[in-house]
Amino acid sequence: MPFNPKRGPRPRGSWVHRLGPSRPIALLLAALSLVGCVDSVRNAVHDPLYRAVYQPDPVPEPKPFVPTNSTVLANMTFRMENLTVPAADGTPLALKIYHPNEVANATPVVLLVSPYVGDPGYNNFQRLAPYAFLDMIVFSEFGYRGYAVAFAEARGSGASGGCLDYGGGLERADAATLVEWLGAQPWSNGKVALVGYEYEGFVALGGATLHPPHLAAVVAIDAWSDLYEVVAEGGAKLPRSLTFPYNMSGIVAMSTPAPETLPPADPQAIQSYAGQQITSASDPRLARAKDQACAAQAAQALEDPSGVRNAWLAERDLTPLAKDATAPLLAFHALLAPDERATHFDRFYTAYGGPKSAVLTQSTGGTTAALDGVIAALPWLDYHLMGIASGANATYSTVSVDDSLGRQRNETSWPPANATARTFVLAHGGKMDALGNASTESLAPASEVDAWKDDVTESGGALGSRTSTLNQGSGATRLVYRSDPLASDLHYAGRPLVRVNVDTDRPNALVVARLYQILPDGSWVLVNRGVRSVMLRDSLTTPSPAQPAQVYQVNVPLAPDDFVFRAGDRIGLVLAGDDAAFVLPLSDQATTTLHYGGTNASALVLPAIHDWPPLRVTWTAAQPNWRGPHAWEATP
C-alpha cells in the first residue's frame, strides 16, 4: 500500500491529523519560526576528499529491536551523553545523545546535524521559547517512540571546531561520518536516520548523497537542496541575500558557549536566534561570529551581486549528487513556502537515486508544517529503522499531492510524467490564446513588438495578493496579458514556463513573469512567478552580455505548483523588469522590447494534466483562504 498519511482533502497547511493527545506546541511554533532558516561558512572541500579519507566499514546485520510498550514510553526518561567525534578531516564535532532509559536493548538512532543546537541551554529542558525546540518536537515524537536521539553541532557552531560550511563538501562528509559512528556503537541497532527541517534538511540530503552504509532512512521537511536558490533565482538576487550572511553570524554567536549562560527569557538571546545581529559589543561570542578566517570567502560568494552561480555556490547544489543516494527518502514540501520554495524539491527529488516518497501541500510551510511532517514520518521510520509493520511499507513510489482546491491524490512521480504542454501565445494588445493551442502562433504577427522600462517600484506583492488595477492593461513598466474565459477547468502540475523573445538596451536586464488567476469578479490573484536574467539566459554559470538590437530567446521557469484554473476563469500574465516583493533590482535600469510571432513565439506554457471528473463548484464571495477547500463550495 503506498504511503498516504491522510486520505481525502486536507485543510490548508496540514499534512496529517495530529496523533495522540495534544501537546503544548505553542512554544514549539515560536521556536521553529525562529531557528530553521540559515546556513554556514568555509573553504569547501569536495566530496572525493571524504571518500578518500574515510572508507566506511561494511554494515553488520542489524541487531533486533523490541519497542517498549506505550505506557512506559509515555513516562520515558533519558540520560544525556556529551562527547566529541572526529570528522574525516580531524575536526572535532560535538555530539549530544539522549538515550531512553526504559529501552534496554539496542536502539535505532535519529540524527539531526544543526548549527542551532550548541547553546548551553540545550543541556536541560528548562529553557523558554525559542529553546523548547529539541524536547518539544524531537523528544516528544522520536525520543518517546524508543529512539536514541542525537544532536550534532555543525562544524563552526557550538563546541565543534572549524568553520561553518553552508552545506558544502565538508559538512556533507560530517553528516556521513556521524551516521557511521552512531551506527557502529554497541548500544545501537546499526540503523540511523538523518532528519532535518530547512537548513538541517539540506545537511540530511547532503549526507545521503554519500550513501553511508548505516544510513537507513532520510526525512527532509521543506529542505533546501541548492544554496544558490536560497539567495538567488534565475540570475536575480533575492532580498534574503542582503541579510543572509549576517543572520548566520548571529546564530553562530548564540550557539557558541558563553562564559555565563544567558537567562532563558533574555530578549537579546531570542532576537539573536531570530537572526538579528547581536548589538552588545561586550558579548564575547562576537569574536567567533566575526572570525574573518571563517567568514571571508562565504561572504564574498554570497554577496556576489551578479546573480551568477559561482563555483562556491555550485558546489552546494545537491541535484548533481542526488543520483548517488541509496537510503529511502521521505520528503515533505510546502508548495507555497516563500523562502523554501518548491524549486528546492522537484529537481532533487526527480534525480534522487534511492527509494523515495513525498508529500506536497498547498501551504506556506513553517512551524505547523514541520511538526506535521515529523508526526507523519513516525510510522515510516518505525518501518525502516525498527522493522515494525505499519501503513508505511517497503513500496515507496508515490507522491501525495494537494492541488489548489485542497483535493489530495497520489502520483507515481511529480511533476507527473503524463503532463502535456498547453501553449498560450502572446500577442500585441494584451491578447493571449485562450485555447492553449500551439498551432495558433499566427495570432501574433512577427513584426509586432511591445516594451517595458525597469521600475524599482513595480511589485506583485505576496502570493495570493489580489488586485483589480491590472484590468487597466499594460503600462510603461509592465506588459499585461489575459486569456478569454476558460471553457473548462485547466489543471497544471509542475513548472510553468514563460518563453519570450526580447532585446534590451543594456548588457543585462531581468524578465520577471507573474501568473494570475483572473476570477469572474475581475480580481487578479497572484498564483506563481519566476525570473530570468537576459545575461544568464543560457547558463547561470556563464554570463553572456546582451548586444544592442539583438533578439534573444529567454525562458523564464516559474515555481513548481499544482494549480487548477476553473471554468470561467481567465489566465493572466504580467511581464516586467522588476518585482520589489520578489527580487532585487539591477543597478542599471533597462528598456526591454518583447517580440511576437515566429516559430517559437513568445508564450506561456503550462504542464497540463488530465483531471478527474470535475466537481460541480459554486464560487463563494467570502474566502478565508486564497487556496484550499475553504475557497470553494463543492457539491457531488
C-alpha positions in Angstrom: 0.0 0.0 0.0 1.5 3.4 -1.0 2.4 5.8 1.8 -0.6 8.1 2.3 -0.6 10.0 5.6 -4.2 11.0 5.2 -6.8 10.3 2.6 -9.1 13.0 1.2 -8.8 16.8 1.2 -6.6 18.2 3.9 -7.0 21.6 5.5 -4.7 24.2 4.1 -1.3 23.9 5.8 -1.9 20.5 7.3 0.0 17.3 6.3 -1.6 14.9 8.7 -4.1 14.7 11.5 -2.5 15.2 14.9 -1.8 11.9 16.5 -2.5 11.1 20.2 -3.1 13.7 22.9 -2.3 17.3 22.1 1.0 18.6 23.3 1.9 22.1 24.4 3.2 23.2 20.9 2.8 27.0 21.2 6.5 27.4 22.2 7.5 25.0 19.5 5.7 27.0 16.9 7.6 30.1 18.0 10.8 28.2 18.1 10.6 26.8 14.6 9.8 30.1 13.1 13.0 31.5 14.6 15.5 28.7 14.1 15.3 26.8 10.9 16.4 29.3 8.4 20.1 29.9 7.6 23.4 28.2 6.8 27.2 28.1 7.2 30.7 29.3 6.1 34.1 27.9 4.9 36.5 27.0 2.2 34.8 23.9 0.8 36.4 20.5 0.2 34.8 18.4 -2.5 33.2 15.0 -1.8 36.1 12.9 -3.2 38.2 14.0 -0.2 35.6 12.5 2.1 35.7 9.2 0.2 39.5 9.2 0.1 39.9 10.0 3.8 37.1 7.9 5.2 36.1 4.5 3.9 33.3 3.1 6.0 33.4 -0.5 7.2 30.7 -3.0 5.9 27.5 -2.8 7.8 26.9 -5.8 10.1 23.5 -7.4 10.4 21.1 -5.1 12.3 20.5 -6.0 15.9 16.9 -6.8 16.9 14.8 -4.1 18.4 11.7 -4.7 20.5 9.9 -1.5 21.2 8.8 -0.8 24.8 5.1 -0.7 25.4 3.4 2.7 25.0 2.5 3.0 28.7 6.2 3.0 29.6 7.1 5.2 26.6 4.7 7.9 27.8 6.7 8.2 31.0 10.1 7.7 29.5 13.2 9.3 30.9 16.5 10.0 29.2 20.2 10.1 30.0 22.3 12.5 28.1 25.8 11.7 26.8 28.1 14.6 25.7 31.0 13.6 23.5 33.2 14.6 20.6 33.5 12.6 17.3 36.4 13.4 14.9 35.4 14.4 11.4 37.0 12.9 8.3 39.5 15.8 8.3 40.1 15.6 12.0 37.8 18.5 13.1 36.1 17.7 16.4 32.3 17.5 16.1 30.3 18.0 19.3 27.5 15.5 19.8 24.7 15.1 22.3 23.0 11.8 22.5 19.8 11.2 24.5 19.3 7.6 25.4 15.9 6.3 26.5 16.4 4.7 30.0 13.5 2.4 29.6 14.8 0.7 26.4 17.3 -2.0 27.5 18.1 -3.5 24.1 19.9 -2.0 21.0 18.2 1.2 19.8 17.8 2.8 16.4 19.1 6.4 16.1 17.7 9.6 14.8 20.4 12.2 13.9 20.0 15.9 13.4 23.0 17.9 12.3 22.5 21.6 13.0 24.2 24.9 13.8 21.4 25.8 16.2 21.9 23.2 19.0 25.1 24.4 20.5 23.6 26.7 23.0 24.3 25.5 26.6 20.6 25.8 27.3 20.0 22.7 25.4 21.7 20.7 28.1 18.5 20.8 30.1 14.8 21.2 29.4 14.1 24.3 31.4 14.5 26.9 28.6 11.7 29.0 27.3 11.0 29.8 23.6 12.8 29.5 21.3 14.8 26.9 23.2 12.0 24.5 23.5 12.6 23.1 20.0 14.5 19.9 21.0 12.5 18.4 23.8 9.1 19.5 22.4 9.4 18.2 18.8 12.1 15.6 18.8 11.8 14.0 22.2 8.0 14.2 22.2 7.9 12.4 18.9 11.1 10.5 18.3 12.5 10.0 21.8 9.3 8.8 23.4 9.0 6.4 20.5 12.0 4.5 21.7 14.7 6.0 19.5 18.1 7.3 20.7 18.2 10.9 19.5 21.5 12.5 18.6 22.1 16.2 18.0 25.4 17.1 16.3 26.6 20.7 16.5 27.6 21.6 12.9 31.2 22.5 12.4 31.8 26.1 13.3 29.0 26.2 15.8 28.7 25.3 19.5 31.6 23.3 20.8 32.5 21.9 17.3 35.7 23.1 15.7 36.3 24.5 12.2 34.1 26.9 10.3 30.6 26.7 9.1 30.4 25.2 5.6 27.0 26.2 4.3 26.2 22.6 3.1 29.5 22.1 1.3 31.6 19.0 0.9 33.0 19.2 4.5 29.5 19.3 6.0 28.2 16.5 3.9 31.2 14.4 5.0 30.5 15.3 8.6 26.9 14.0 8.4 28.1 10.7 6.8 30.9 10.3 9.4 28.4 10.8 12.3 26.0 8.3 10.8 28.7 5.7 10.6 30.0 6.4 14.1 26.5 6.1 15.6 25.6 3.0 13.6 28.7 1.2 14.9 28.1 1.8 18.6 27.4 -1.2 20.8 24.1 0.3 22.1 22.9 1.0 18.5 20.9 -1.5 16.4 23.0 -0.3 13.4 20.3 1.8 11.7 20.5 5.6 11.7 18.1 8.1 10.2 19.1 11.7 9.1 16.3 14.1 9.7 16.0 17.9 9.2 13.9 20.9 8.5 15.0 23.6 6.0 18.8 24.0 6.6 19.1 20.9 8.7 17.2 19.1 5.9 19.9 20.4 3.5 22.5 18.7 5.6 20.5 15.5 5.8 20.1 15.3 2.0 23.8 16.1 1.5 24.8 13.3 3.8 22.5 10.9 1.9 24.4 11.6 -1.3 27.5 10.0 0.2 25.4 6.8 0.9 27.0 5.9 4.3 26.2 2.2 4.9 24.4 2.6 8.3 22.0 5.2 6.9 18.6 3.5 6.9 16.3 6.5 6.1 16.2 10.2 5.4 13.4 12.6 6.4 13.6 16.1 4.8 11.0 18.8 5.6 10.9 21.9 3.4 14.6 21.1 2.9 17.0 23.2 0.8 18.7 21.3 -2.0 20.6 24.2 -3.6 22.2 27.1 -1.7 22.1 29.3 -4.8 18.3 29.2 -4.7 18.3 30.3 -1.1 19.9 33.7 -2.1 19.1 33.9 -5.9 16.9 32.7 -8.7 17.4 32.7 -12.4 20.3 35.2 -12.2 18.5 37.6 -9.9 19.4 38.2 -6.3 16.7 37.7 -3.7 16.1 40.2 -0.9 17.1 37.5 1.5 20.7 37.7 0.2 21.2 41.1 1.8 20.9 39.7 5.3 21.7 36.0 5.0 25.5 36.1 6.0 24.8 38.5 8.9 21.9 36.5 10.2 24.1 33.4 10.3 26.7 35.4 12.3 24.1 36.0 15.0 23.1 32.3 15.1 26.8 31.2 15.3 27.4 33.6 18.1 24.4 32.3 20.0 25.4 28.7 19.5 28.9 29.4 20.9 29.2 28.7 24.6 29.5 31.9 26.6 31.3 32.3 29.9 27.9 32.6 31.6 24.7 31.1 30.2 22.2 33.7 29.2 19.0 33.6 31.2 16.1 31.9 29.4 14.0 35.0 28.7 16.8 37.3 27.7 15.3 39.3 24.8 18.7 39.7 23.2 19.1 36.0 23.1 15.8 35.5 21.4 16.5 38.2 18.9 19.8 36.7 18.1 18.2 33.3 17.5 15.7 35.1 15.2 18.6 36.1 13.0 19.1 39.7 14.3 22.7 40.9 14.7 23.9 40.9 18.3 24.1 44.5 19.4 26.1 44.1 22.7 29.7 44.8 21.8 30.7 43.2 25.1 29.4 39.8 24.2 32.5 37.6 23.9 30.8 35.4 21.3 31.1 38.1 18.7 34.7 37.3 18.3 33.9 33.9 16.9 30.9 35.2 14.9 33.1 37.7 13.2 36.0 35.4 12.6 37.3 36.7 9.2 39.2 33.5 8.6 35.9 31.7 8.5 33.6 34.3 7.0 35.6 36.0 4.3 35.1 33.5 1.4 31.5 32.7 2.1 30.6 36.4 2.5 32.3 37.2 -0.8 30.5 34.3 -2.6 27.1 35.1 -1.1 27.3 38.8 -1.6 28.3 38.5 -5.3 25.8 41.0 -6.9 26.0 39.4 -10.4 23.5 36.6 -9.7 25.9 34.1 -11.2 26.1 30.6 -9.8 29.7 30.9 -8.9 31.9 27.8 -8.1 31.4 28.2 -4.4 27.6 28.1 -4.8 27.7 25.4 -7.5 29.4 23.0 -5.0 26.4 23.5 -2.8 23.9 22.3 -5.4 22.9 18.8 -4.4 21.0 17.8 -7.5 24.1 16.6 -9.5 24.9 14.4 -6.5 21.4 13.0 -5.8 21.8 10.0 -8.1 24.4 8.6 -5.6 21.9 8.4 -2.7 20.6 4.9 -1.8 18.7 5.4 1.5 14.9 5.6 1.4 13.8 9.3 1.4 10.6 10.7 2.7 10.3 14.4 1.7 7.7 16.9 2.7 7.4 20.2 0.9 5.0 23.2 1.1 4.4 24.4 -2.4 3.8 27.9 -1.3 6.7 28.3 1.1 8.1 31.8 0.5 11.7 31.1 1.3 12.0 27.3 0.9 10.3 27.4 -2.5 9.4 24.2 -4.2 12.3 24.9 -6.6 14.3 23.1 -3.9 12.1 20.0 -4.3 11.4 19.0 -7.9 14.9 18.7 -9.5 16.5 17.0 -6.5 13.6 14.6 -5.9 13.5 13.6 -9.6 17.2 12.9 -9.5 17.3 11.0 -6.2 18.7 7.6 -6.6 17.2 5.7 -3.7 13.6 4.7 -2.9 11.5 7.8 -2.3 8.1 9.2 -1.4 6.9 12.7 -0.9 4.1 14.8 0.4 3.3 18.1 -1.3 0.8 20.5 0.3 -0.8 23.8 -0.5 0.7 25.6 2.5 3.3 28.2 3.2 5.3 25.7 5.3 6.7 26.9 8.6 6.0 25.7 12.1 2.9 23.6 11.7 4.2 22.0 8.6 7.4 21.0 10.4 5.5 19.4 13.3 3.1 17.6 11.0 6.0 16.3 8.9 7.7 14.8 12.0 4.5 13.1 13.1 3.7 11.8 9.6 7.3 10.3 9.4 7.0 8.2 12.6 5.4 5.1 11.1 7.7 5.4 8.2 10.8 5.5 10.4 9.4 2.7 12.5 9.4 0.5 9.4 12.8 1.4 8.1 14.7 1.6 11.5 12.7 -0.9 13.6 11.1 -3.3 11.1 7.7 -2.6 12.5 4.9 -3.3 10.0 2.7 -0.3 9.6 0.8 1.7 6.9 4.3 2.6 5.6 5.8 -0.4 4.0 8.7 -1.0 1.6 6.7 0.1 -1.5 7.5 3.8 -1.8 7.0 5.2 -5.3 4.2 7.7 -4.8 3.9 11.4 -4.2 0.9 12.5 -2.2 0.0 16.0 -3.5 -2.7 18.5 -2.8 -4.0 20.7 -5.6 -5.1 24.3 -5.1 -8.6 23.2 -4.4 -7.4 21.1 -1.4 -8.0 17.8 -3.2 -5.4 15.1 -2.5 -4.2 12.5 -4.9 -1.3 10.1 -5.3 1.1 10.3 -8.3 3.8 7.8 -9.3 6.1 10.8 -10.0 5.9 14.6 -9.6 5.8 16.5 -11.8 3.6 13.9 -13.4 5.1 12.1 -16.4 1.8 12.4 -18.3 1.7 16.2 -18.2 1.3 17.8 -21.6 2.3 21.3 -22.7 -0.6 23.8 -23.2 0.8 26.8 -25.0 -0.8 30.2 -24.8 0.7 32.5 -27.4 1.1 36.2 -26.5 0.1 39.0 -28.9 0.1 42.8 -29.1 -2.6 44.5 -27.2 -2.6 42.1 -24.2 -4.1 39.2 -26.1 -3.4 35.6 -25.1 -4.6 32.5 -27.0 -7.4 31.1 -24.8 -7.3 27.6 -26.4 -3.8 26.7 -25.4 -3.1 25.6 -29.0 0.5 25.9 -30.1 -0.6 25.9 -33.8 -2.3 29.3 -33.4 1.1 31.1 -33.3 -0.1 33.1 -36.3 -2.2 35.0 -33.7 0.9 37.2 -33.3 2.4 38.7 -36.4 6.2 38.6 -36.1 6.5 42.3 -36.9 4.7 43.5 -33.7 6.5 44.5 -30.6 5.8 46.0 -27.1 8.2 47.2 -24.5 8.6 47.9 -20.8 11.0 50.0 -18.8 12.5 48.8 -15.5 11.0 50.5 -12.4 12.1 49.6 -8.9 8.5 50.4 -7.6 7.0 47.6 -9.7 5.7 44.9 -7.3 3.4 41.9 -7.5 3.1 41.6 -3.7 2.9 38.2 -1.9 1.5 35.1 -3.5 -2.3 35.2 -3.1 -2.3 39.0 -3.4 -5.4 40.4 -5.1 -5.7 43.4 -7.3 -8.1 44.9 -9.9 -5.6 47.5 -11.2 -4.3 45.1 -13.8 -7.6 45.3 -15.6 -6.2 48.6 -16.9 -3.8 46.7 -19.0 -0.2 47.3 -20.0 1.7 50.4 -18.9 5.3 51.8 -19.1 6.7 49.4 -16.5 4.8 46.2 -17.4 3.0 44.2 -20.1 -0.3 42.7 -19.2 -2.0 39.7 -20.9 -5.2 37.9 -20.3 -6.9 34.9 -21.9 -10.6 34.6 -22.8 -12.7 32.8 -20.1 -11.8 29.1 -19.9 -14.5 26.8 -21.2 -13.4 24.0 -18.8 -11.0 23.5 -15.9 -7.3 23.6 -16.6 -5.1 21.8 -14.1 -1.3 22.2 -14.3 1.2 20.2 -12.3 4.9 21.1 -12.4 6.8 24.2 -13.6 5.1 26.6 -16.0 7.4 28.3 -18.5 7.2 31.7 -20.0 9.1 31.9 -23.3 9.9 35.4 -24.5 11.9 36.8 -27.4 13.4 40.1 -26.3 16.1 42.7 -26.9 17.3 45.2 -24.3 19.4 48.4 -24.4 21.7 47.2 -21.5 24.1 44.3 -21.2 21.7 42.8 -18.7 18.1 43.0 -17.8 15.6 40.9 -15.8 12.5 39.3 -17.2 10.0 38.8 -14.3 6.9 36.8 -15.1 3.9 36.8 -12.8 1.0 34.3 -13.4 -2.5 35.2 -12.3 -5.9 33.7 -11.8 -8.5 36.2 -13.0 -11.7 35.5 -11.2 -15.2 36.1 -12.6 -15.5 39.2 -10.5 -12.4 40.7 -12.2 -10.0 40.2 -9.4 -6.4 39.2 -10.3 -4.9 36.7 -7.8 -1.2 36.1 -8.0 -0.6 32.4 -8.1 3.0 32.0 -9.3 6.1 33.8 -10.6 9.6 33.5 -11.8 12.6 35.5 -13.1 15.5 35.1 -15.5 18.4 37.3 -16.3 18.9 38.1 -20.0 22.7 37.9 -19.5 22.4 34.5 -17.9 19.7 33.3 -20.4 21.7 30.2 -21.5 23.6 29.3 -18.3 23.5 30.5 -14.7 27.3 29.9 -14.5 28.4 31.7 -17.7 27.4 35.3 -18.4 26.7 36.4 -22.0 26.0 40.1 -22.0 23.2 41.2 -24.4 24.2 43.2 -27.5 22.1 46.2 -28.6 19.2 45.3 -31.0 19.9 41.6 -30.8 16.8 39.5 -30.1 17.3 36.6 -27.6 15.0 33.8 -26.5 14.7 33.8 -22.7 13.0 31.0 -20.9 11.6 32.0 -17.5 10.6 29.0 -15.4 8.1 29.6 -12.7 7.9 27.7 -9.4 6.6 24.1 -9.3 2.9 24.1 -8.3 -0.3 22.1 -8.6 -2.9 24.6 -9.5 -6.4 24.4 -11.0 -7.9 27.3 -13.1 -11.7 26.9 -13.0 -14.0 27.1 -16.0 -15.0 30.7 -16.3 -11.6 32.0 -15.0 -9.2 33.8 -17.2 -5.4 33.3 -17.2 -3.4 36.4 -16.6 0.2 37.1 -17.2 2.4 40.1 -16.4 5.9 40.7 -17.7 8.2 43.3 -16.2 11.8 44.1 -15.3 11.3 44.4 -11.5 9.3 43.0 -8.7 10.1 44.6 -5.4 8.4 41.8 -3.4 10.4 39.1 -5.1 13.9 40.1 -6.4 16.4 42.9 -6.0 16.6 45.4 -8.9 19.6 45.7 -11.1 21.7 48.8 -10.7 21.4 49.6 -14.5 17.8 50.2 -15.4 16.9 48.9 -18.9 14.2 49.2 -21.5 13.3 45.7 -22.8 11.4 45.1 -26.0 9.2 42.0 -26.5 8.9 40.5 -30.0 5.8 38.5 -31.0 5.2 35.7 -33.6 7.7 33.4 -35.2 8.3 29.7 -34.9 9.0 29.9 -31.1 6.6 32.7 -30.4 6.6 34.5 -27.0 4.2 32.3 -25.0 3.1 30.9 -21.7 3.4 27.1 -21.5 1.5 25.2 -18.8 2.2 21.5 -17.9 -1.4 20.4 -18.0 -2.7 17.1 -16.7 -5.9 15.2 -17.2 -8.1 15.8 -14.2 -10.6 13.5 -12.5 -14.3 14.1 -13.3 -14.9 17.8 -12.4 -16.6 18.9 -9.3 -19.7 21.0 -9.5 -18.4 24.1 -7.8 -20.1 27.2 -6.6 -17.9 30.3 -6.1 -18.2 31.8 -2.6 -17.6 35.5 -2.3 -16.0 35.4 1.2 -12.9 33.4 1.2 -11.0 32.8 4.5 -8.0 31.4 2.4 -7.0 32.1 -1.1 -6.3 28.4 -1.7 -7.7 25.2 -0.2 -11.1 23.7 0.3 -12.5 26.7 2.0 -12.2 28.7 -1.2 -14.8 26.6 -2.9 -18.1 25.1 -2.0 -18.2 21.7 -3.8 -21.3 19.5 -4.2 -21.4 15.9 -5.6 
